């Protein structure tokens, strides 16, 4: 693996660790409106267009993660 590839790998690992830490703290705190899922539901409740954006993002993620060209 080249140096830039290792930098990106380290970056993604740090991002995942940061997310897990933040979400873990939010779950332990148990206040309303502090977890990622509560923020997502709040955004989806704002406007019907948000559902279309979420559907598009989900479709992109499935295509990107599970049907990668080799």
PQR file of N, CA, C, O and H, with PARSE charges and radii, in Angstrom:
ATOM      1  N   UNK A   1       0.851  -1.175   0.000 -0.4000 1.5000
ATOM      2  CA  UNK A   1       0.000   0.000   0.000 -0.0000 2.0000
ATOM      3  C   UNK A   1       0.896   1.237   0.000  0.5500 1.7000
ATOM      4  O   UNK A   1       1.880   1.300   0.737 -0.5500 1.4000
ATOM      5  N   UNK A   2       0.555   2.192  -0.811 -0.4000 1.5000
ATOM      6  CA  UNK A   2       1.350   3.416  -0.905 -0.0000 2.0000
ATOM      7  C   UNK A   2       1.092   4.321   0.301  0.5500 1.7000
ATOM      8  O   UNK A   2       0.146   4.113   1.062 -0.5500 1.4000
ATOM      9  H   UNK A   2      -0.244   2.140  -1.410  0.4000 1.0000
ATOM     10  N   UNK A   3       1.942   5.314   0.455 -0.4000 1.5000
ATOM     11  CA  UNK A   3       1.803   6.241   1.577 -0.0000 2.0000
ATOM     12  C   UNK A   3       0.453   6.963   1.562  0.5500 1.7000
ATOM     13  O   UNK A   3      -0.199   7.021   2.605 -0.5500 1.4000
ATOM     14  H   UNK A   3       2.710   5.482  -0.162  0.4000 1.0000
ATOM     15  N   UNK A   4      -0.006   7.525   0.413 -0.4000 1.5000
ATOM     16  CA  UNK A   4      -1.326   8.172   0.440 -0.0000 2.0000
ATOM     17  C   UNK A   4      -2.442   7.205   0.842  0.5500 1.7000
ATOM     18  O   UNK A   4      -3.375   7.591   1.546 -0.5500 1.4000
ATOM     19  H   UNK A   4       0.523   7.479  -0.434  0.4000 1.0000
ATOM     20  N   UNK A   5      -2.348   5.947   0.393 -0.4000 1.5000
ATOM     21  CA  UNK A   5      -3.361   4.965   0.782 -0.0000 2.0000
ATOM     22  C   UNK A   5      -3.374   4.731   2.279  0.5500 1.7000
ATOM     23  O   UNK A   5      -4.440   4.573   2.874 -0.5500 1.4000
ATOM     24  H   UNK A   5      -1.591   5.633  -0.179  0.4000 1.0000
ATOM     25  N   UNK A   6      -2.209   4.707   2.890 -0.4000 1.5000
ATOM     26  CA  UNK A   6      -2.122   4.517   4.336 -0.0000 2.0000
ATOM     27  C   UNK A   6      -2.664   5.724   5.087  0.5500 1.7000
ATOM     28  O   UNK A   6      -3.281   5.575   6.142 -0.5500 1.4000
ATOM     29  H   UNK A   6      -1.343   4.836   2.406  0.4000 1.0000
ATOM     30  N   UNK A   7      -2.440   6.911   4.553 -0.4000 1.5000
ATOM     31  CA  UNK A   7      -2.957   8.123   5.192 -0.0000 2.0000
ATOM     32  C   UNK A   7      -4.485   8.093   5.190  0.5500 1.7000
ATOM     33  O   UNK A   7      -5.115   8.403   6.201 -0.5500 1.4000
ATOM     34  H   UNK A   7      -1.939   7.032   3.695  0.4000 1.0000
ATOM     35  N   UNK A   8      -5.077   7.723   4.066 -0.4000 1.5000
ATOM     36  CA  UNK A   8      -6.540   7.644   3.997 -0.0000 2.0000
ATOM     37  C   UNK A   8      -7.078   6.552   4.922  0.5500 1.7000
ATOM     38  O   UNK A   8      -8.099   6.744   5.583 -0.5500 1.4000
ATOM     39  H   UNK A   8      -4.566   7.472   3.244  0.4000 1.0000
ATOM     40  N   UNK A   9      -6.401   5.422   4.969 -0.4000 1.5000
ATOM     41  CA  UNK A   9      -6.835   4.348   5.856 -0.0000 2.0000
ATOM     42  C   UNK A   9      -6.806   4.813   7.308  0.5500 1.7000
ATOM     43  O   UNK A   9      -7.754   4.575   8.057 -0.5500 1.4000
ATOM     44  H   UNK A   9      -5.572   5.266   4.432  0.4000 1.0000
ATOM     45  N   UNK A  10      -5.734   5.469   7.702 -0.4000 1.5000
ATOM     46  CA  UNK A  10      -5.631   5.998   9.063 -0.0000 2.0000
ATOM     47  C   UNK A  10      -6.736   7.035   9.316  0.5500 1.7000
ATOM     48  O   UNK A  10      -7.345   7.051  10.386 -0.5500 1.4000
ATOM     49  H   UNK A  10      -4.965   5.662   7.094  0.4000 1.0000
ATOM     50  N   UNK A  11      -6.981   7.874   8.351 -0.4000 1.5000
ATOM     51  CA  UNK A  11      -8.043   8.878   8.486 -0.0000 2.0000
ATOM     52  C   UNK A  11      -9.410   8.250   8.685  0.5500 1.7000
ATOM     53  O   UNK A  11     -10.175   8.683   9.546 -0.5500 1.4000
ATOM     54  H   UNK A  11      -6.487   7.861   7.482  0.4000 1.0000
ATOM     55  N   UNK A  12      -9.723   7.226   7.890 -0.4000 1.5000
ATOM     56  CA  UNK A  12     -11.019   6.557   8.031 -0.0000 2.0000
ATOM     57  C   UNK A  12     -11.134   5.847   9.376  0.5500 1.7000
ATOM     58  O   UNK A  12     -12.203   5.845   9.987 -0.5500 1.4000
ATOM     59  H   UNK A  12      -9.102   6.874   7.190  0.4000 1.0000
ATOM     60  N   UNK A  13     -10.048   5.250   9.836 -0.4000 1.5000
ATOM     61  CA  UNK A  13     -10.066   4.596  11.149 -0.0000 2.0000
ATOM     62  C   UNK A  13     -10.285   5.615  12.267  0.5500 1.7000
ATOM     63  O   UNK A  13     -11.054   5.364  13.195 -0.5500 1.4000
ATOM     64  H   UNK A  13      -9.180   5.252   9.340  0.4000 1.0000
ATOM     65  N   UNK A  14      -9.615   6.755  12.182 -0.4000 1.5000
ATOM     66  CA  UNK A  14      -9.808   7.799  13.189 -0.0000 2.0000
ATOM     67  C   UNK A  14     -11.226   8.364  13.149  0.5500 1.7000
ATOM     68  O   UNK A  14     -11.815   8.645  14.192 -0.5500 1.4000
ATOM     69  H   UNK A  14      -8.990   6.959  11.429  0.4000 1.0000
ATOM     70  N   UNK A  15     -11.769   8.527  11.949 -0.4000 1.5000
ATOM     71  CA  UNK A  15     -13.146   9.002  11.823 -0.0000 2.0000
ATOM     72  C   UNK A  15     -14.124   8.012  12.467  0.5500 1.7000
ATOM     73  O   UNK A  15     -15.031   8.412  13.196 -0.5500 1.4000
ATOM     74  H   UNK A  15     -11.290   8.299  11.101  0.4000 1.0000
ATOM     75  N   UNK A  16     -13.931   6.728  12.192 -0.4000 1.5000
ATOM     76  CA  UNK A  16     -14.794   5.706  12.795 -0.0000 2.0000
ATOM     77  C   UNK A  16     -14.674   5.668  14.302  0.5500 1.7000
ATOM     78  O   UNK A  16     -15.676   5.527  15.003 -0.5500 1.4000
ATOM     79  H   UNK A  16     -13.194   6.403  11.599  0.4000 1.0000
ATOM     80  N   UNK A  17     -13.452   5.793  14.810 -0.4000 1.5000
ATOM     81  CA  UNK A  17     -13.243   5.803  16.253 -0.0000 2.0000
ATOM     82  C   UNK A  17     -13.890   7.031  16.886  0.5500 1.7000
ATOM     83  O   UNK A  17     -14.499   6.938  17.951 -0.5500 1.4000
ATOM     84  H   UNK A  17     -12.638   5.908  14.241  0.4000 1.0000
ATOM     85  N   UNK A  18     -13.755   8.174  16.233 -0.4000 1.5000
ATOM     86  CA  UNK A  18     -14.386   9.388  16.735 -0.0000 2.0000
ATOM     87  C   UNK A  18     -15.907   9.270  16.757  0.5500 1.7000
ATOM     88  O   UNK A  18     -16.555   9.679  17.720 -0.5500 1.4000
ATOM     89  H   UNK A  18     -13.260   8.250  15.367  0.4000 1.0000
ATOM     90  N   UNK A  19     -16.473   8.706  15.684 -0.4000 1.5000
ATOM     91  CA  UNK A  19     -17.924   8.518  15.636 -0.0000 2.0000
ATOM     92  C   UNK A  19     -18.381   7.568  16.736  0.5500 1.7000
ATOM     93  O   UNK A  19     -19.364   7.841  17.425 -0.5500 1.4000
ATOM     94  H   UNK A  19     -15.947   8.373  14.901  0.4000 1.0000
ATOM     95  N   UNK A  20     -17.672   6.453  16.905 -0.4000 1.5000
ATOM     96  CA  UNK A  20     -18.053   5.472  17.932 -0.0000 2.0000
ATOM     97  C   UNK A  20     -17.980   6.091  19.323  0.5500 1.7000
ATOM     98  O   UNK A  20     -18.831   5.824  20.171 -0.5500 1.4000
ATOM     99  H   UNK A  20     -16.873   6.231  16.346  0.4000 1.0000
ATOM    100  N   UNK A  21     -16.968   6.914  19.556 -0.4000 1.5000
ATOM    101  CA  UNK A  21     -16.841   7.586  20.853 -0.0000 2.0000
ATOM    102  C   UNK A  21     -17.990   8.554  21.083  0.5500 1.7000
ATOM    103  O   UNK A  21     -18.607   8.549  22.148 -0.5500 1.4000
ATOM    104  H   UNK A  21     -16.276   7.131  18.867  0.4000 1.0000
ATOM    105  N   UNK A  22     -18.277   9.380  20.096 -0.4000 1.5000
ATOM    106  CA  UNK A  22     -19.352  10.364  20.230 -0.0000 2.0000
ATOM    107  C   UNK A  22     -20.710   9.692  20.420  0.5500 1.7000
ATOM    108  O   UNK A  22     -21.488  10.096  21.284 -0.5500 1.4000
ATOM    109  H   UNK A  22     -17.775   9.384  19.231  0.4000 1.0000
ATOM    110  N   UNK A  23     -20.992   8.681  19.625 -0.4000 1.5000
ATOM    111  CA  UNK A  23     -22.277   7.995  19.734 -0.0000 2.0000
ATOM    112  C   UNK A  23     -22.372   7.241  21.061  0.5500 1.7000
ATOM    113  O   UNK A  23     -23.438   7.204  21.676 -0.5500 1.4000
ATOM    114  H   UNK A  23     -20.360   8.353  18.923  0.4000 1.0000
ATOM    115  N   UNK A  24     -21.263   6.641  21.504 -0.4000 1.5000
ATOM    116  CA  UNK A  24     -21.262   5.949  22.798 -0.0000 2.0000
ATOM    117  C   UNK A  24     -21.543   6.897  23.947  0.5500 1.7000
ATOM    118  O   UNK A  24     -22.310   6.569  24.853 -0.5500 1.4000
ATOM    119  H   UNK A  24     -20.398   6.672  21.004  0.4000 1.0000
ATOM    120  N   UNK A  25     -20.931   8.065  23.917 -0.4000 1.5000
ATOM    121  CA  UNK A  25     -21.196   9.064  24.950 -0.0000 2.0000
ATOM    122  C   UNK A  25     -22.645   9.539  24.903  0.5500 1.7000
ATOM    123  O   UNK A  25     -23.268   9.738  25.946 -0.5500 1.4000
ATOM    124  H   UNK A  25     -20.309   8.332  23.181  0.4000 1.0000
ATOM    125  N   UNK A  26     -23.180   9.719  23.706 -0.4000 1.5000
ATOM    126  CA  UNK A  26     -24.572  10.154  23.564 -0.0000 2.0000
ATOM    127  C   UNK A  26     -25.531   9.086  24.087  0.5500 1.7000
ATOM    128  O   UNK A  26     -26.531   9.411  24.727 -0.5500 1.4000
ATOM    129  H   UNK A  26     -22.674   9.557  22.859  0.4000 1.0000
ATOM    130  N   UNK A  27     -25.236   7.830  23.821 -0.4000 1.5000
ATOM    131  CA  UNK A  27     -26.095   6.752  24.319 -0.0000 2.0000
ATOM    132  C   UNK A  27     -26.021   6.637  25.835  0.5500 1.7000
ATOM    133  O   UNK A  27     -27.030   6.359  26.485 -0.5500 1.4000
ATOM    134  H   UNK A  27     -24.424   7.566  23.301  0.4000 1.0000
ATOM    135  N   UNK A  28     -24.850   6.846  26.400 -0.4000 1.5000
ATOM    136  CA  UNK A  28     -24.690   6.770  27.850 -0.0000 2.0000
ATOM    137  C   UNK A  28     -25.365   7.945  28.555  0.5500 1.7000
ATOM    138  O   UNK A  28     -25.815   7.808  29.693 -0.5500 1.4000
ATOM    139  H   UNK A  28     -24.031   7.072  25.873  0.4000 1.0000
ATOM    140  N   UNK A  29     -25.438   9.090  27.894 -0.4000 1.5000
ATOM    141  CA  UNK A  29     -26.015  10.296  28.481 -0.0000 2.0000
ATOM    142  C   UNK A  29     -27.535  10.205  28.577  0.5500 1.7000
ATOM    143  O   UNK A  29     -28.117  10.669  29.558 -0.5500 1.4000
ATOM    144  H   UNK A  29     -25.072   9.201  26.970  0.4000 1.0000
ATOM    145  N   UNK A  30     -28.178   9.624  27.588 -0.4000 1.5000
ATOM    146  CA  UNK A  30     -29.623   9.378  27.548 -0.0000 2.0000
ATOM    147  C   UNK A  30     -30.483  10.639  27.547  0.5500 1.7000
ATOM    148  O   UNK A  30     -31.656  10.575  27.914 -0.5500 1.4000
ATOM    149  H   UNK A  30     -27.705   9.247  26.791  0.4000 1.0000
ATOM    150  N   UNK A  31     -29.934  11.769  27.147 -0.4000 1.5000
ATOM    151  CA  UNK A  31     -30.760  12.957  26.957 -0.0000 2.0000
ATOM    152  C   UNK A  31     -31.423  12.886  25.591  0.5500 1.7000
ATOM    153  O   UNK A  31     -30.845  12.320  24.664 -0.5500 1.4000
ATOM    154  H   UNK A  31     -28.981  11.821  26.849  0.4000 1.0000
ATOM    155  N   UNK A  32     -32.624  13.446  25.439 -0.4000 1.5000
ATOM    156  CA  UNK A  32     -33.266  13.415  24.123 -0.0000 2.0000
ATOM    157  C   UNK A  32     -32.527  14.302  23.126  0.5500 1.7000
ATOM    158  O   UNK A  32     -32.068  15.394  23.460 -0.5500 1.4000
ATOM    159  H   UNK A  32     -33.094  13.906  26.192  0.4000 1.0000
ATOM    160  N   UNK A  33     -32.424  13.809  21.897 -0.4000 1.5000
ATOM    161  CA  UNK A  33     -31.857  14.594  20.815 -0.0000 2.0000
ATOM    162  C   UNK A  33     -30.344  14.610  20.737  0.5500 1.7000
ATOM    163  O   UNK A  33     -29.769  15.547  20.183 -0.5500 1.4000
ATOM    164  H   UNK A  33     -32.797  12.921  21.625  0.4000 1.0000
ATOM    165  N   UNK A  34     -29.682  13.592  21.281 -0.4000 1.5000
ATOM    166  CA  UNK A  34     -28.226  13.630  21.232 -0.0000 2.0000
ATOM    167  C   UNK A  34     -27.597  12.538  20.375  0.5500 1.7000
ATOM    168  O   UNK A  34     -26.401  12.616  20.091 -0.5500 1.4000
ATOM    169  H   UNK A  34     -30.149  12.831  21.732  0.4000 1.0000
ATOM    170  N   UNK A  35     -28.341  11.531  19.954 -0.4000 1.5000
ATOM    171  CA  UNK A  35     -27.764  10.463  19.137 -0.0000 2.0000
ATOM    172  C   UNK A  35     -27.918  10.782  17.643  0.5500 1.7000
ATOM    173  O   UNK A  35     -28.700  11.652  17.259 -0.5500 1.4000
ATOM    174  H   UNK A  35     -29.312  11.467  20.184  0.4000 1.0000
ATOM    175  N   UNK A  36     -27.169  10.075  16.825 -0.4000 1.5000
ATOM    176  CA  UNK A  36     -27.244  10.277  15.381 -0.0000 2.0000
ATOM    177  C   UNK A  36     -28.648   9.968  14.857  0.5500 1.7000
ATOM    178  O   UNK A  36     -29.174  10.722  14.039 -0.5500 1.4000
ATOM    179  H   UNK A  36     -26.534   9.369  17.137  0.4000 1.0000
ATOM    180  N   UNK A  37     -29.258   8.881  15.311 -0.4000 1.5000
ATOM    181  CA  UNK A  37     -30.581   8.520  14.794 -0.0000 2.0000
ATOM    182  C   UNK A  37     -31.622   9.578  15.136  0.5500 1.7000
ATOM    183  O   UNK A  37     -32.516   9.840  14.331 -0.5500 1.4000
ATOM    184  H   UNK A  37     -28.830   8.268  15.976  0.4000 1.0000
ATOM    185  N   UNK A  38     -31.526  10.187  16.308 -0.4000 1.5000
ATOM    186  CA  UNK A  38     -32.476  11.251  16.651 -0.0000 2.0000
ATOM    187  C   UNK A  38     -32.293  12.468  15.753  0.5500 1.7000
ATOM    188  O   UNK A  38     -33.270  13.128  15.399 -0.5500 1.4000
ATOM    189  H   UNK A  38     -30.800   9.974  16.962  0.4000 1.0000
ATOM    190  N   UNK A  39     -31.065  12.769  15.386 -0.4000 1.5000
ATOM    191  CA  UNK A  39     -30.833  13.878  14.463 -0.0000 2.0000
ATOM    192  C   UNK A  39     -31.357  13.555  13.065  0.5500 1.7000
ATOM    193  O   UNK A  39     -31.915  14.423  12.393 -0.5500 1.4000
ATOM    194  H   UNK A  39     -30.271  12.233  15.673  0.4000 1.0000
ATOM    195  N   UNK A  40     -31.180  12.319  12.630 -0.4000 1.5000
ATOM    196  CA  UNK A  40     -31.677  11.920  11.315 -0.0000 2.0000
ATOM    197  C   UNK A  40     -33.202  12.010  11.273  0.5500 1.7000
ATOM    198  O   UNK A  40     -33.759  12.537  10.310 -0.5500 1.4000
ATOM    199  H   UNK A  40     -30.726  11.614  13.176  0.4000 1.0000
ATOM    200  N   UNK A  41     -33.888  11.500  12.306 -0.4000 1.5000
ATOM    201  CA  UNK A  41     -35.351  11.577  12.334 -0.0000 2.0000
ATOM    202  C   UNK A  41     -35.826  13.028  12.369  0.5500 1.7000
ATOM    203  O   UNK A  41     -36.843  13.363  11.762 -0.5500 1.4000
ATOM    204  H   UNK A  41     -33.436  11.071  13.088  0.4000 1.0000
ATOM    205  N   UNK A  42     -35.096  13.885  13.075 -0.4000 1.5000
ATOM    206  CA  UNK A  42     -35.455  15.303  13.105 -0.0000 2.0000
ATOM    207  C   UNK A  42     -35.342  15.918  11.712  0.5500 1.7000
ATOM    208  O   UNK A  42     -36.226  16.663  11.288 -0.5500 1.4000
ATOM    209  H   UNK A  42     -34.270  13.613  13.568  0.4000 1.0000
ATOM    210  N   UNK A  43     -34.257  15.609  10.998 -0.4000 1.5000
ATOM    211  CA  UNK A  43     -34.091  16.130   9.643 -0.0000 2.0000
ATOM    212  C   UNK A  43     -35.177  15.612   8.703  0.5500 1.7000
ATOM    213  O   UNK A  43     -35.687  16.364   7.872 -0.5500 1.4000
ATOM    214  H   UNK A  43     -33.538  15.004  11.342  0.4000 1.0000
ATOM    215  N   UNK A  44     -35.535  14.329   8.829 -0.4000 1.5000
ATOM    216  CA  UNK A  44     -36.560  13.769   7.956 -0.0000 2.0000
ATOM    217  C   UNK A  44     -37.936  14.361   8.236  0.5500 1.7000
ATOM    218  O   UNK A  44     -38.788  14.398   7.348 -0.5500 1.4000
ATOM    219  H   UNK A  44     -35.121  13.719   9.504  0.4000 1.0000
ATOM    220  N   UNK A  45     -38.155  14.819   9.453 -0.4000 1.5000
ATOM    221  CA  UNK A  45     -39.450  15.419   9.794 -0.0000 2.0000
ATOM    222  C   UNK A  45     -39.569  16.859   9.291  0.5500 1.7000
ATOM    223  O   UNK A  45     -40.668  17.413   9.280 -0.5500 1.4000
ATOM    224  H   UNK A  45     -37.463  14.789  10.174  0.4000 1.0000
ATOM    225  N   UNK A  46     -38.470  17.467   8.879 -0.4000 1.5000
ATOM    226  CA  UNK A  46     -38.516  18.863   8.453 -0.0000 2.0000
ATOM    227  C   UNK A  46     -39.318  19.073   7.171  0.5500 1.7000
ATOM    228  O   UNK A  46     -40.117  20.004   7.081 -0.5500 1.4000
ATOM    229  H   UNK A  46     -37.577  17.017   8.888  0.4000 1.0000
ATOM    230  N   UNK A  47     -39.104  18.208   6.184 -0.4000 1.5000
ATOM    231  CA  UNK A  47     -39.720  18.431   4.881 -0.0000 2.0000
ATOM    232  C   UNK A  47     -39.745  17.114   4.112  0.5500 1.7000
ATOM    233  O   UNK A  47     -38.818  16.313   4.237 -0.5500 1.4000
ATOM    234  H   UNK A  47     -38.454  17.452   6.258  0.4000 1.0000
ATOM    235  N   UNK A  48     -40.794  16.874   3.317 -0.4000 1.5000
ATOM    236  CA  UNK A  48     -40.858  15.624   2.549 -0.0000 2.0000
ATOM    237  C   UNK A  48     -39.676  15.427   1.601  0.5500 1.7000
ATOM    238  O   UNK A  48     -39.325  14.290   1.285 -0.5500 1.4000
ATOM    239  H   UNK A  48     -41.547  17.525   3.215  0.4000 1.0000
ATOM    240  N   UNK A  49     -39.065  16.511   1.146 -0.4000 1.5000
ATOM    241  CA  UNK A  49     -37.918  16.391   0.247 -0.0000 2.0000
ATOM    242  C   UNK A  49     -36.771  15.659   0.924  0.5500 1.7000
ATOM    243  O   UNK A  49     -35.980  14.994   0.257 -0.5500 1.4000
ATOM    244  H   UNK A  49     -39.351  17.434   1.402  0.4000 1.0000
ATOM    245  N   UNK A  50     -36.675  15.776   2.236 -0.4000 1.5000
ATOM    246  CA  UNK A  50     -35.599  15.106   2.977 -0.0000 2.0000
ATOM    247  C   UNK A  50     -35.658  13.599   2.788  0.5500 1.7000
ATOM    248  O   UNK A  50     -34.621  12.936   2.775 -0.5500 1.4000
ATOM    249  H   UNK A  50     -37.318  16.316   2.778  0.4000 1.0000
ATOM    250  N   UNK A  51     -36.874  13.041   2.638 -0.4000 1.5000
ATOM    251  CA  UNK A  51     -37.012  11.593   2.421 -0.0000 2.0000
ATOM    252  C   UNK A  51     -36.409  11.195   1.082  0.5500 1.7000
ATOM    253  O   UNK A  51     -35.777  10.145   0.973 -0.5500 1.4000
ATOM    254  H   UNK A  51     -37.717  13.579   2.648  0.4000 1.0000
ATOM    255  N   UNK A  52     -36.602  12.031   0.055 -0.4000 1.5000
ATOM    256  CA  UNK A  52     -36.024  11.734  -1.257 -0.0000 2.0000
ATOM    257  C   UNK A  52     -34.509  11.822  -1.218  0.5500 1.7000
ATOM    258  O   UNK A  52     -33.817  11.012  -1.834 -0.5500 1.4000
ATOM    259  H   UNK A  52     -37.116  12.885   0.143  0.4000 1.0000
ATOM    260  N   UNK A  53     -34.002  12.795  -0.501 -0.4000 1.5000
ATOM    261  CA  UNK A  53     -32.556  12.913  -0.350 -0.0000 2.0000
ATOM    262  C   UNK A  53     -31.984  11.718   0.404  0.5500 1.7000
ATOM    263  O   UNK A  53     -30.929  11.196   0.042 -0.5500 1.4000
ATOM    264  H   UNK A  53     -34.564  13.453   0.000  0.4000 1.0000
ATOM    265  N   UNK A  54     -32.683  11.287   1.453 -0.4000 1.5000
ATOM    266  CA  UNK A  54     -32.232  10.128   2.220 -0.0000 2.0000
ATOM    267  C   UNK A  54     -32.267   8.859   1.369  0.5500 1.7000
ATOM    268  O   UNK A  54     -31.362   8.028   1.448 -0.5500 1.4000
ATOM    269  H   UNK A  54     -33.539  11.711   1.747  0.4000 1.0000
ATOM    270  N   UNK A  55     -33.308   8.715   0.561 -0.4000 1.5000
ATOM    271  CA  UNK A  55     -33.403   7.547  -0.324 -0.0000 2.0000
ATOM    272  C   UNK A  55     -32.276   7.551  -1.349  0.5500 1.7000
ATOM    273  O   UNK A  55     -31.683   6.509  -1.628 -0.5500 1.4000
ATOM    274  H   UNK A  55     -34.043   9.390   0.497  0.4000 1.0000
ATOM    275  N   UNK A  56     -31.982   8.716  -1.907 -0.4000 1.5000
ATOM    276  CA  UNK A  56     -30.877   8.826  -2.859 -0.0000 2.0000
ATOM    277  C   UNK A  56     -29.536   8.511  -2.210  0.5500 1.7000
ATOM    278  O   UNK A  56     -28.705   7.824  -2.805 -0.5500 1.4000
ATOM    279  H   UNK A  56     -32.464   9.563  -1.680  0.4000 1.0000
ATOM    280  N   UNK A  57     -29.321   9.001  -1.015 -0.4000 1.5000
ATOM    281  CA  UNK A  57     -28.083   8.722  -0.293 -0.0000 2.0000
ATOM    282  C   UNK A  57     -27.954   7.234   0.021  0.5500 1.7000
ATOM    283  O   UNK A  57     -26.871   6.662  -0.105 -0.5500 1.4000
ATOM    284  H   UNK A  57     -29.995   9.559  -0.532  0.4000 1.0000
ATOM    285  N   UNK A  58     -29.054   6.610   0.428 -0.4000 1.5000
ATOM    286  CA  UNK A  58     -29.027   5.174   0.721 -0.0000 2.0000
ATOM    287  C   UNK A  58     -28.738   4.365  -0.542  0.5500 1.7000
ATOM    288  O   UNK A  58     -27.962   3.410  -0.502 -0.5500 1.4000
ATOM    289  H   UNK A  58     -29.934   7.074   0.530  0.4000 1.0000
ATOM    290  N   UNK A  59     -29.351   4.739  -1.653 -0.4000 1.5000
ATOM    291  CA  UNK A  59     -29.094   4.036  -2.916 -0.0000 2.0000
ATOM    292  C   UNK A  59     -27.639   4.187  -3.338  0.5500 1.7000
ATOM    293  O   UNK A  59     -27.014   3.224  -3.781 -0.5500 1.4000
ATOM    294  H   UNK A  59     -29.982   5.514  -1.686  0.4000 1.0000
ATOM    295  N   UNK A  60     -27.100   5.397  -3.199 -0.4000 1.5000
ATOM    296  CA  UNK A  60     -25.693   5.611  -3.535 -0.0000 2.0000
ATOM    297  C   UNK A  60     -24.790   4.762  -2.642  0.5500 1.7000
ATOM    298  O   UNK A  60     -23.836   4.151  -3.125 -0.5500 1.4000
ATOM    299  H   UNK A  60     -27.607   6.180  -2.839  0.4000 1.0000
ATOM    300  N   UNK A  61     -25.089   4.723  -1.333 -0.4000 1.5000
ATOM    301  CA  UNK A  61     -24.251   3.973  -0.395 -0.0000 2.0000
ATOM    302  C   UNK A  61     -24.256   2.482  -0.718  0.5500 1.7000
ATOM    303  O   UNK A  61     -23.207   1.838  -0.682 -0.5500 1.4000
ATOM    304  H   UNK A  61     -25.864   5.219  -0.941  0.4000 1.0000
ATOM    305  N   UNK A  62     -25.426   1.928  -1.035 -0.4000 1.5000
ATOM    306  CA  UNK A  62     -25.500   0.510  -1.394 -0.0000 2.0000
ATOM    307  C   UNK A  62     -24.702   0.253  -2.655  0.5500 1.7000
ATOM    308  O   UNK A  62     -23.936  -0.709  -2.718 -0.5500 1.4000
ATOM    309  H   UNK A  62     -26.278   2.451  -1.065  0.4000 1.0000
ATOM    310  N   UNK A  63     -24.867   1.093  -3.653 -0.4000 1.5000
ATOM    311  CA  UNK A  63     -24.123   0.928  -4.907 -0.0000 2.0000
ATOM    312  C   UNK A  63     -22.620   1.072  -4.677  0.5500 1.7000
ATOM    313  O   UNK A  63     -21.828   0.298  -5.216 -0.5500 1.4000
ATOM    314  H   UNK A  63     -25.489   1.874  -3.602  0.4000 1.0000
ATOM    315  N   UNK A  64     -22.238   2.042  -3.893 -0.4000 1.5000
ATOM    316  CA  UNK A  64     -20.824   2.325  -3.653 -0.0000 2.0000
ATOM    317  C   UNK A  64     -20.148   1.237  -2.822  0.5500 1.7000
ATOM    318  O   UNK A  64     -19.009   0.859  -3.096 -0.5500 1.4000
ATOM    319  H   UNK A  64     -22.881   2.671  -3.456  0.4000 1.0000
ATOM    320  N   UNK A  65     -20.846   0.738  -1.812 -0.4000 1.5000
ATOM    321  CA  UNK A  65     -20.225  -0.211  -0.887 -0.0000 2.0000
ATOM    322  C   UNK A  65     -20.275  -1.657  -1.364  0.5500 1.7000
ATOM    323  O   UNK A  65     -19.359  -2.427  -1.078 -0.5500 1.4000
ATOM    324  H   UNK A  65     -21.771   1.045  -1.589  0.4000 1.0000
ATOM    325  N   UNK A  66     -21.324  -2.041  -2.086 -0.4000 1.5000
ATOM    326  CA  UNK A  66     -21.523  -3.456  -2.403 -0.0000 2.0000
ATOM    327  C   UNK A  66     -21.328  -3.799  -3.876  0.5500 1.7000
ATOM    328  O   UNK A  66     -21.265  -4.982  -4.214 -0.5500 1.4000
ATOM    329  H   UNK A  66     -22.069  -1.415  -2.318  0.4000 1.0000
ATOM    330  N   UNK A  67     -21.231  -2.823  -4.755 -0.4000 1.5000
ATOM    331  CA  UNK A  67     -21.083  -3.112  -6.176 -0.0000 2.0000
ATOM    332  C   UNK A  67     -19.900  -2.353  -6.768  0.5500 1.7000
ATOM    333  O   UNK A  67     -20.004  -1.729  -7.825 -0.5500 1.4000
ATOM    334  H   UNK A  67     -21.282  -1.863  -4.481  0.4000 1.0000
ATOM    335  N   UNK A  68     -18.786  -2.420  -6.070 -0.4000 1.5000
ATOM    336  CA  UNK A  68     -17.579  -1.707  -6.505 -0.0000 2.0000
ATOM    337  C   UNK A  68     -16.983  -2.378  -7.745  0.5500 1.7000
ATOM    338  O   UNK A  68     -16.883  -3.603  -7.820 -0.5500 1.4000
ATOM    339  H   UNK A  68     -18.701  -2.927  -5.212  0.4000 1.0000
ATOM    340  N   UNK A  69     -16.591  -1.550  -8.712 -0.4000 1.5000
ATOM    341  CA  UNK A  69     -15.892  -2.076  -9.877 -0.0000 2.0000
ATOM    342  C   UNK A  69     -14.479  -2.467  -9.480  0.5500 1.7000
ATOM    343  O   UNK A  69     -13.843  -1.799  -8.665 -0.5500 1.4000
ATOM    344  H   UNK A  69     -16.673  -0.555  -8.651  0.4000 1.0000
ATOM    345  N   UNK A  70     -14.003  -3.536 -10.055 -0.4000 1.5000
ATOM    346  CA  UNK A  70     -12.643  -3.991  -9.730 -0.0000 2.0000
ATOM    347  C   UNK A  70     -11.703  -3.571 -10.834  0.5500 1.7000
ATOM    348  O   UNK A  70     -10.506  -3.852 -10.765 -0.5500 1.4000
ATOM    349  H   UNK A  70     -14.520  -4.078 -10.717  0.4000 1.0000
TER
END
